[in-house]
């Protein structure tokens, strides 16, 4: 949602302030409810479903969401550090010295900082693609952008004026609304050298359709980079076990997906799409069920230490009988791998909008 024509920015700011006040109240209530319901799964579920329904209703009325508001309450140094870490993750996963050409970032949320780093690296155009308008602190965003320009002086030539707002930078375009949903945006916007996302596809209504649509928008030789988090984002794991949310049948889980809740799509479903499209792909494991902490970036499944694999596999074996279908029948690896980076490349000989006519090119995990 953007300020409507004829509605001044002050009116929009007032709405944003009201939504922020409501969100603060809801968050306070949510933390209290989590504490009170920590001993009962079904009590937690019923209150969480009601909370998600209320948030979805408020978001539908205002067009605003707290999802993607990563930088709304942070300080400048923390924001710049996070932006830099995500950009470096993209670069390391892509295996490139510099990014180039046309790039789309799906779900950038309340900051254009990663997009600015792509421009500083040499990209000619960056599209920021978001279905929802994440609440944001305009002044904090300007402070972060100014800090990035100071670190990356090549961005100075892209400034249209001196206020460092997102709109101040040329070759950086923001897209909002249903036409900017990941499932539909790439039907009309094509020829990308890179399409990236970080902890976004697990919140998309149709992540597999979005993945296929993005793949079709790549140029031959183009690359997709998606970090995907298949965990429950604290819905039940803080009080129960981390795969507890996979016990709920789809019908009961549906309210927890509204307005961007975790969609429970696992790794194998993404890989099936890439295989059908004939894209080369590689998966880097970031976290595993039953394992505290993170797996170092750039780790293939075959390179995970055997003791770690053994612990995670035993964890899945112990909880499998509690899971609902289809999760109960999934492979160990599908349940073990809870966060990963998916790298997929379109063949140099593949038509820009087509599918490879030869066999599959799936790289080993």
N, C-alpha and C positions, 0 to 999 in steps of 0.2 A: 504494500500500500504506500503510495506517495501522497503528499498534499494535493488535494484536488484543485483543478483550475478554479479560481475565484475564492478559494479558501486560503487565507494567509498562513504563513508558517507559524504564527503565534497560536492560532487555533489548533494546528497540528501538534505543536509542542505541548499545549494544554492536555490534549488527548493522551499523548505519550506519557506525560507526568501522572495522569490519572491511572493509566495502565500500570506504570511502574509502582505506584502506591498499592494498587490491588495485588500486583505480583508479590510485593514484599510481605503483604498480609498473608497471601496464600502460602508462600514459602515458609513463613513462621508456623502456620497451621500444619503444613506438611511435615516439618521436622518434629513437631509435637505428636502428630498422629503416628509417625514412624516409630517413635519411642513407645507409644501406648500399644501399638499393634505388633510389636516385635515377637510376641509369643504365639501368635495365631496367624497362620497363612491365609485363611479365608477372611478373617477380619481385615488383614492387610489388603487383600485383593479388593474387597468391597469398597473400602475407603479410597484406595488408589484409583479404582475405576471411576468413582464419583468425582474425584479430584481431576482426573484427566478429562472427563466430560465437561466439567466446569471451565477448565482452561481452554478446551477446544471451542466452547461456546463464546468465551470472551475474545479469543483470537479471531473467530469467524466474524464477530461484530466489528472489531477494530482493524483487522488486517495486520495486527502486530503480534509478535511472538517473542518469548524469551529464548527460544531455541536459537542457537547461533550467536547469542549475546556473550561471546567468550570474553570480550574486552570491556564490557560495560562497567564492571566494578573493579578493574585492575589498575595498576599503576603503569606508567609509561615504560619503565625498564622491563617489567614482566611481559608486557604486550610485545615489545620489540624482540625479546628473547624467544617468545613463543612463535612469532612470525618467522624469525630466522631459523628456528629448529624445524618447522614444517617445510620451509623452502629447501633447506638442506636435505631433508628426508626425500623430497621429490627429486632433487638433483642426484642424490646417491642411488635411488631406485632406478632412475632413468639411465644412469651411466653416461651422462653427458657432461662436458666441461662447461657448456653454456646453453641456455635455452634460446630458442629462436622462433621466428615466424609468428603465427596466430595461435592463441591459446585461450581455452575456456576453463574457468574455475567454477565448479559446481558447489553451491552452498558456502560462499565466503563469509556469510553472516554479517557481523557489525563492523568489519574492518576490510579495507582494500589493501592492507599492507603487503600481503603475499603477491597480489597483482602488481603492486609497485616494484617488488623485487624482480618479478618476471620482466617488467619493462626495463629495469636497470640492467638486467642480464643480456638484453638484446632483442626481446620480442617486439614485433611491430604492432601488435594489437592484443589487448587482453579484454575478454568478456567475462563479467562477474554475473553469475546466473543463480537467482534465488526465487523460489516460489513465494516465500514469505518475507516480510519486512521485519528484521530483528531489531528490537529496541536498542538504542545506542546513545552514547554520550558524544555529542557533536564536538565539544571542545577537547575531549580526550582523544578522539579520532584525529583531530587537527594536530595535537601535540605529538602523537605517534607518527603521523605523516611527516611532520617537520623533522623529527629525529631520524627518520629513514632517509630523507633528502640530505641531511648533514652527513650521514654515513655513506650515502651513495650519491655523490654530487652530480652524476650524469642525469639524475632525475630533474635537476633544475631546469634543463632545457624543455621539459614537458609541462612546466607550470604556466598556466594561463594568467594567474594572478598570485598574490602573496598571502592568501589566507589558508592555504594548505588543506582546504576541504577536498573531499573525494572528487567533486566536480571541477576542481582546479586543474586536474591533470588531463592532458590530451592522450589519445590512444587507449584510454581506459573507459569502458562502458559498463554501466550497471543495468541489469534487466530484472524486473519484478513481475509477479503475478502468475496466473495460470499459464500464460504463454512462455514464461520462463521456468516452468516446471521441468525437471530433468527429463521427464518422459516425453515432452513435446518440443522443447526448445530446439533440439538438433534436427527436427524435421524441416525447419526453415533457415537454420544457421549451420553452415557446413565449411568444409575445407580447413579443418584445424590440424595444426602440427602436433599439438598436445591438448589433452583434456584431463583435468586433475580434480580430485576431491579428497578431503580428509575428514573421516568420521561423519560422512553425510549419507552414503547409500543405505545404511542401516535404518535411516529415518524416512526414506522415500517410499511413497505409496506402492509404486511398482518398480522396484530396483532392477529387476531383470529386463524389463522393457526399457528402462533408462539406460542400462548398460548397452543393450543392442542399438538403441537410437544413437548414443554417443559414438559407438564403433562405426556406424554408417556415416558419421559426419567427419571422420578422420580422412586426411589425405593419404594416398599410398605412402607407406613408410611412417605414418603418424603413430603416436604413442599415447596410451591411456595409463594413468597412475591413480589408483584408488586405495586409500587406507580405509578398511572396513572393520568396524567393531561389532562383533556378534554377541557381546555380553548384554546384560539386562539394564545397564546404566543405573544400578543401585535400586531397582524396583523391589527386589526381594533378596538379593545377594548379601545385603548388609546385615540381614537378620537370619537368613536361612543359608542355603548353599547356592553356588553361583549358577547352576543350571536349573534351579527351582522353577523359573518362569517357563521352562519347556514342559512342565507338567500340565499346563492349562490347554485344553482343546481350543481350536481356532475360534470357535464361537464365543467362548468366555474371554479369550485374550483380545478380541477385537477392540474393545474400548481403550485398551492400553496402547494401541497403535495410533489412535486419533491424533491429528495435528502433529505428527512427527515422532510418535513413540517408536521404540525399537520394533522392527518388523519381523524379526526371528528368521530371516533368510540366511542359510548357512553357506559355507564355502562351495560345496559341490554344485549348488544351483548356479552360482556365477560361472563356474568352470564349464558347466554344460552349455551355457549360452556362448561362451568363447569358442568352444569346440565346434558348435554348429556353424558359427560364423567363419571358422577357419583362421582365427588369429593365433599367432604365437603368444604364449603367456608364461609368466613365471610368478610364483607365490613366495613371498617372504613372510615368515612367521614372527609375530610380535608378542603374542601371549598364548598361554595354553591352560586349559581347565585343570584345576588342582595344583597349579604352580604359582607360588607367590612371586611378584615382580614381573618384569618384562624380559622377553628374549631380545638379545641385541639386534639392532637393525641390520638387515642384509643377510639374515639367517634362513637358509632353506630348511625344509623339514628333515631332509636327509642329514643335515649338519647339526641338528639339535642333539646334545649329548644323550647317550643311551639312558643314563639314570633319570633324566628329566622325562624322556619319552615313557619310561616304565612307570613312573609315578602318575603321569597324566593318564595313561591308558588304564591303569588300575582304578583311578578315580572315576573314569567313565564307566568302567565295568560295574563298579559298586552302585552307581546311581541310575544306570540305564533302565532298570526294571520299573522305576518310578515315572519315567517320561511318557508323555502321550505320543501317539502316532502323528506324523511320520518320524519323529525324532528318535523313538525307541529303536527303529530299524535302520537308522543311519550308520555309516561306518564309524569306527573309532576315531579316525582322523577328522571327520566332519564335526564331531562333538569335542574333540580335543583342542582343535585350533579355534580360538575365540577372538583373536584379532590378527589381521594380516594386511600386507600390502600386495595388491594385485597389479601387475605390470603386463600390459598387452599391446602388441605391435601389429599394425596392419601391414601385410606384405607390400613390397614395392610394386608388385605387378597386379595388385588387387584394385578393381575399379573403386573410385572414391565413394560411390554410393552402393556398391555391390558386395557380394560374398565370394570368397575365393572358390574357384572351380576345382581345385585339386584337394588332396587329403588334408588331414588335420596337422597342425604344427604346435602341439602343446608341449611346452618344456616341462622337464621333470620337476616336481616339487622339491 
